[in-house]
Amino acid sequence: MLIDIAKKNPLFSGKKSADITDCGPPWKVLVVDDEPDVHTVTKLALSRFRLDGRALSFINAYSGEQAKALLRQEQDIG
């Protein structure tokens, strides 16, 4: 029974990320944390993620003040 359900509704499409065409520029994501490891792990975990066919581009801030400055100068940060 579970096998039949899995065949009808697969968890993964079977397409590799290289098979998916880009649908525009990457989404800008602001990562704010004072620990460099948080920035590294976030990028590692989400580097192959796509949203609406678009990749993610990471902008790093290591303090609240730095984040505010980046938000003032960058456009379209999600």
Rosetta silent file (secondary structure, phi, psi, omega in degrees, C-alpha in Angstrom):
SEQUENCE: MLIDIAKKNPLFSGKKSADITDCGPPWKVLVVDDEPDVHTVTKLALSRFRLDGRALSFINAYSGEQAKALLRQEQDIG
SCORE:     score description
SCORE:     0.000 S_00000001
   1 L     0.000  -50.443  179.281    0.000    0.000    0.000 S_00000001
   2 H   -63.602  -34.963  178.787    2.708    2.525    0.956 S_00000001
   3 H   -65.015  -41.132  178.168    4.713    1.599   -2.121 S_00000001
   4 H   -62.806  -41.686  178.904    1.704    2.308   -4.349 S_00000001
   5 H   -64.269  -42.746 -179.877    1.209    5.710   -2.712 S_00000001
   6 H   -64.058  -35.774  179.070    4.901    6.543   -3.131 S_00000001
   7 H   -69.275  -35.372 -179.826    4.783    5.617   -6.822 S_00000001
   8 H   -77.339  -32.873 -177.678    1.769    7.874   -7.403 S_00000001
   9 L  -129.235   75.034 -177.291    3.163   10.774   -5.359 S_00000001
  10 L   -65.892  147.145  179.567    6.974   10.667   -5.444 S_00000001
  11 L   -71.405  -35.329 -179.478    8.828   12.807   -2.940 S_00000001
  12 L  -118.662  148.229 -176.546   11.392   13.894   -5.525 S_00000001
  13 L   -76.212  -18.553 -176.431   10.788   14.747   -9.172 S_00000001
  14 L    90.140  -10.817  177.407   13.820   12.834  -10.419 S_00000001
  15 L   -82.301  140.887  173.793   15.161   15.960  -12.111 S_00000001
  16 L   -86.743  158.001 -178.777   18.631   17.093  -11.197 S_00000001
  17 H   -59.468  -28.177  177.641   19.200   20.753  -10.472 S_00000001
  18 H   -68.133  -23.412  179.295   21.109   21.054  -13.745 S_00000001
  19 H   -77.908  -18.226 -176.629   17.902   19.980  -15.543 S_00000001
  20 L   -89.504  126.041 -178.277   15.940   22.881  -14.082 S_00000001
  21 L   -79.525  147.231  177.554   16.252   26.068  -16.093 S_00000001
  22 L   -71.620  139.895 -178.329   16.954   29.343  -14.349 S_00000001
  23 L  -117.267   40.485  178.340   13.960   31.645  -14.212 S_00000001
  24 L   127.199 -177.964 -178.771   15.676   34.904  -13.449 S_00000001
  25 L   -68.176  159.539 -179.035   18.308   36.378  -11.187 S_00000001
  26 L   -67.084  152.249  173.138   18.952   34.784   -7.803 S_00000001
  27 E   -72.863  135.495  176.468   16.929   35.772   -4.752 S_00000001
  28 E   -87.398  128.185  179.391   18.991   37.885   -2.358 S_00000001
  29 E  -123.268  123.353  178.529   19.017   36.517    1.187 S_00000001
  30 E   -92.277  120.632  177.856   20.519   38.515    4.041 S_00000001
  31 E  -104.902  119.575 -177.704   22.104   36.325    6.725 S_00000001
  32 E  -118.090  114.954  176.685   22.658   38.227    9.980 S_00000001
  33 L  -168.863  147.925 -179.878   24.673   36.605   12.768 S_00000001
  34 L   -85.959   -3.643  178.911   27.911   37.321   14.589 S_00000001
  35 L   -98.840  117.003  179.308   29.082   33.705   14.260 S_00000001
  36 H   -57.304  -32.297 -179.724   30.887   32.961   10.971 S_00000001
  37 H   -63.202  -31.906  177.922   29.874   29.292   11.221 S_00000001
  38 H   -64.089  -40.946  178.259   26.186   30.265   10.939 S_00000001
  39 H   -64.646  -43.472 -179.563   26.922   31.962    7.619 S_00000001
  40 H   -63.388  -47.614 -177.918   28.896   28.949    6.401 S_00000001
  41 H   -67.569  -38.849  178.355   26.255   26.394    7.390 S_00000001
  42 H   -60.862  -46.836  179.296   23.406   28.486    5.955 S_00000001
  43 H   -64.486  -41.650  179.106   25.149   28.734    2.600 S_00000001
  44 H   -62.287  -45.231 -176.659   26.038   25.042    2.667 S_00000001
  45 H   -69.772  -31.896 -173.252   22.483   23.966    3.519 S_00000001
  46 H  -111.444    6.700 -174.108   20.773   26.204    0.967 S_00000001
  47 L   -63.419  -27.996 -179.667   23.316   26.439   -1.861 S_00000001
  48 L  -102.283    1.749 -178.525   21.392   24.084   -4.161 S_00000001
  49 L   -70.597  141.678  176.076   17.920   25.304   -3.150 S_00000001
  50 L  -128.244  139.499  176.048   15.728   26.858   -5.849 S_00000001
  51 E  -125.310  119.006 -175.969   12.568   28.901   -5.361 S_00000001
  52 L    53.664   37.766  177.451   10.413   29.395   -8.434 S_00000001
  53 L    79.781    2.591 -177.738   13.386   28.252  -10.515 S_00000001
  54 E  -109.785  140.432  177.421   15.709   30.868   -9.040 S_00000001
  55 L   -76.311  177.788  176.304   18.829   30.226   -6.955 S_00000001
  56 E  -110.010  142.092  174.270   19.708   32.065   -3.750 S_00000001
  57 E  -117.937  127.704 -173.643   22.431   34.676   -3.397 S_00000001
  58 E  -100.283  132.957  174.080   23.705   35.241    0.144 S_00000001
  59 E  -116.856  129.560 -172.840   24.631   38.599    1.604 S_00000001
  60 E  -107.762  134.650  172.050   26.334   38.418    4.988 S_00000001
  61 E  -129.432  140.054 -176.328   26.097   40.799    7.930 S_00000001
  62 L  -109.814    7.103  175.698   27.807   40.159   11.236 S_00000001
  63 L  -156.186  164.776  177.309   25.960   42.787   13.311 S_00000001
  64 H   -63.874  -40.144  179.071   22.645   44.590   13.409 S_00000001
  65 H   -63.897  -42.370  177.953   24.270   47.829   12.317 S_00000001
  66 H   -64.193  -38.635  178.644   25.926   46.134    9.358 S_00000001
  67 H   -63.768  -43.692  178.708   22.576   44.557    8.422 S_00000001
  68 H   -60.950  -42.792  179.189   20.823   47.944    8.508 S_00000001
  69 H   -63.188  -42.554  178.993   23.503   49.456    6.267 S_00000001
  70 H   -65.298  -38.585  178.506   23.197   46.584    3.790 S_00000001
  71 H   -65.042  -32.486  177.714   19.404   46.907    3.736 S_00000001
  72 H   -71.496  -35.286 -174.704   19.759   50.602    2.880 S_00000001
  73 H   -94.486  -26.611 -179.148   22.169   49.978   -0.005 S_00000001
  74 L   -93.023  149.546  175.925   20.918   46.678   -1.456 S_00000001
  75 L  -110.592  152.557  172.905   17.644   46.266   -3.304 S_00000001
  76 L    62.336   39.113  174.429   15.325   43.266   -3.331 S_00000001
  77 E   -84.033  127.586 -178.168   16.645   41.459   -0.273 S_00000001
  78 L  -102.223    0.000    0.000   14.186   38.720    0.687 S_00000001
